[in-house]
């Protein structure tokens, strides 16, 4: 069963994270998440996943807070959308016209093929990844966090795709691969007037349903390969 493999994967991630002294707290209230993150230095949520712009129910979204030594040190948020037969590019064009423009024009265009034709149906957007400055010392294992997050998203929503955006320098340094995103696309959309927080050279990073299920099946049989470099300095903490 796919669910059994995903539970095995999430258990392996949580076990190692706890042994490293990191706890994960899941919240359905994104406004509470935003408030707690503000206290440790994070800017307000982007419009795509902001409670100021959307009325999220517990079925629509959740957030995850990272805690160490009883204190909040960071977090991430997830939002579910059912696009139906529409493409991800159609969703971006429609929502960005409201979120990043005055509603009279679409601020993005020239969508990549994967956004314009391939990504449809049920999707999950991941965003608002943040870690406070005092904790950015390599002690947090992003690979474990993201694989647990992937498993949780799939068990909750059964999406066809889980996606997010990663800055080009971070993709070029290998971070997206270490997180577990199996697909990485440059230039998914081009901005006519990009807001300060967005760029035309950001990458769309994603993991489709069957890539995640294959990974969960493999790691369920071979948990030692989830962190093949663990124990070699900070390599296992990436």
C-alpha positions in Angstrom: 0.0 0.0 0.0 1.2 3.5 -0.9 0.0 4.8 2.5 2.0 2.3 4.4 5.2 3.3 2.6 4.5 7.0 3.3 3.9 6.3 6.9 7.2 4.4 7.1 8.9 7.4 5.4 7.3 9.9 7.8 8.2 7.8 10.8 11.9 7.5 9.7 12.0 11.3 9.2 10.4 12.1 12.5 12.6 9.7 14.4 15.8 11.2 13.1 14.6 14.8 13.5 13.7 14.1 17.2 17.1 12.5 17.8 18.6 15.7 16.4 16.6 17.7 18.9 14.0 19.1 16.4 10.3 19.0 17.0 7.6 19.7 14.4 4.3 21.3 15.3 1.5 21.3 12.8 -1.1 24.2 12.8 -4.2 24.6 10.7 -4.5 28.3 11.6 -2.2 30.2 9.2 -2.8 33.5 11.0 -1.4 31.9 14.2 1.5 30.6 12.2 2.2 34.1 10.7 2.1 35.6 14.2 4.5 33.2 15.7 6.9 33.5 12.7 6.8 37.3 13.0 8.2 37.0 16.5 11.3 35.3 15.3 12.0 37.7 12.4 9.9 36.5 9.4 8.2 38.9 7.1 4.4 38.5 6.5 3.3 35.6 4.3 3.3 36.1 0.5 -0.2 36.8 -1.0 -0.5 33.3 -2.5 -0.7 31.8 1.0 -1.6 34.8 3.2 -4.6 34.7 5.5 -5.1 38.4 4.7 -5.9 37.4 1.1 -7.7 34.1 1.6 -10.1 32.5 4.0 -8.4 29.2 4.6 -10.3 26.3 6.3 -8.5 23.4 7.9 -9.1 21.5 4.7 -7.4 24.1 2.5 -4.0 24.6 4.2 -1.8 23.9 7.2 1.5 25.1 8.5 4.4 23.4 10.3 6.6 25.1 12.9 10.1 23.9 13.8 10.9 23.9 17.4 14.3 23.4 19.2 14.8 23.5 22.9 11.2 24.5 23.4 11.5 27.6 21.1 10.2 28.3 17.7 13.0 28.5 15.2 11.3 28.4 11.8 8.4 27.0 9.7 6.8 26.3 6.4 3.2 26.3 5.0 1.2 24.2 2.6 -1.9 25.0 0.5 -4.1 22.6 -1.4 -5.8 23.6 -4.7 -8.0 21.5 -7.0 -7.3 23.0 -10.5 -9.6 20.6 -12.3 -8.9 20.7 -16.0 -7.2 24.1 -15.7 -3.5 24.4 -15.9 -1.2 25.8 -13.2 -0.4 28.6 -15.6 -4.1 29.5 -15.8 -4.3 29.6 -12.0 -1.2 31.8 -11.8 -2.5 34.2 -14.4 -5.9 34.6 -12.8 -4.7 34.8 -9.1 -1.7 37.0 -9.8 -3.9 39.6 -11.5 -5.6 40.0 -8.2 -2.7 39.4 -5.8 0.0 41.4 -7.6 -1.8 43.8 -9.9 -4.8 46.1 -9.8 -6.9 43.6 -11.6 -6.7 45.2 -15.0 -3.8 43.2 -16.4 -1.9 39.9 -15.9 1.6 40.6 -14.5 3.0 37.3 -15.8 3.2 35.6 -19.1 5.4 33.3 -21.3 4.6 30.2 -19.2 6.8 27.1 -19.5 5.3 24.0 -21.0 5.0 22.1 -17.7 3.1 24.9 -16.1 0.9 25.6 -19.2 0.1 22.0 -20.1 1.3 19.3 -17.7 0.4 20.4 -14.1 -3.3 20.2 -13.6 -5.7 18.6 -11.1 -5.0 18.5 -7.4 -1.8 20.3 -6.4 -0.2 21.5 -3.2 1.8 24.7 -3.0 4.6 24.9 -0.4 5.9 28.3 0.7 7.0 30.5 3.5 10.0 28.4 4.4 11.9 30.3 7.1 14.6 29.7 9.7 15.6 32.3 12.2 19.1 33.8 11.8 20.5 32.2 15.0 19.6 28.7 13.8 21.1 28.9 10.3 24.2 26.9 11.3 23.5 23.6 9.4 21.8 21.9 12.3 18.5 21.5 10.6 18.1 18.7 8.1 15.9 20.0 5.3 15.8 16.7 3.5 14.1 15.1 6.5 11.7 18.0 6.9 10.7 18.1 3.3 10.2 14.3 3.0 8.0 14.3 6.1 6.1 17.3 4.6 5.7 15.5 1.3 4.3 12.5 3.0 1.9 14.5 5.2 0.6 16.5 2.2 -0.1 13.3 0.2 -1.8 11.5 3.1 -4.0 14.6 3.6 -4.8 15.6 0.0 -3.6 12.9 -2.4 -2.4 15.6 -4.9 -1.0 14.9 -8.4 1.8 17.5 -7.8 3.5 19.2 -4.9 5.4 22.3 -6.0 7.1 25.5 -4.8 9.6 28.1 -6.0 13.3 28.2 -5.3 15.8 30.9 -6.1 18.2 30.2 -9.0 21.3 30.3 -6.8 19.8 27.7 -4.4 18.9 25.4 -7.2 22.3 25.7 -8.8 23.9 24.8 -5.4 21.8 21.6 -5.3 19.4 22.5 -2.5 16.2 21.6 -4.4 17.6 18.1 -5.1 18.6 17.7 -1.5 15.1 18.8 -0.4 13.7 16.0 -2.5 12.1 17.8 -5.5 12.6 15.6 -8.5 11.6 18.1 -11.1 13.2 21.6 -11.5 12.2 24.0 -14.2 13.8 27.4 -15.0 11.6 30.2 -16.2 8.1 28.8 -15.4 6.7 32.3 -15.9 8.1 35.7 -16.9 7.1 38.8 -14.9 6.3 42.1 -16.7 6.8 44.0 -13.4 8.0 41.6 -10.7 7.3 42.4 -7.1 10.3 42.7 -4.8 9.9 39.1 -3.6 9.6 37.4 -7.0 11.8 37.0 -10.1 11.6 35.6 -13.6 14.7 33.5 -13.0 13.2 31.6 -10.0 12.7 27.9 -10.6 9.5 25.9 -10.3 10.4 22.9 -8.3 8.0 20.0 -8.0 7.6 16.3 -7.1 4.8 14.5 -9.0 2.7 11.9 -7.4 4.4 8.8 -8.8 7.9 10.2 -8.0 6.9 10.6 -4.4 5.3 7.1 -4.2 8.4 5.6 -5.8 10.6 7.4 -3.3 8.5 6.3 -0.4 8.6 2.7 -1.5 12.4 2.8 -1.9 13.0 4.4 1.5 10.6 2.1 3.2 12.8 -0.8 2.0 16.1 1.1 2.4 15.8 3.7 5.1 19.6 3.9 5.4 19.6 5.7 2.0 17.4 8.5 3.2 20.5 10.2 4.5 23.4 8.5 2.7 25.9 11.0 4.0 24.7 11.2 7.6 27.6 11.1 10.0 30.0 12.8 7.6 30.3 16.2 9.2 27.4 18.4 8.2 26.6 16.6 4.9 23.6 14.9 6.5 22.2 18.1 7.7 21.5 19.7 4.3 
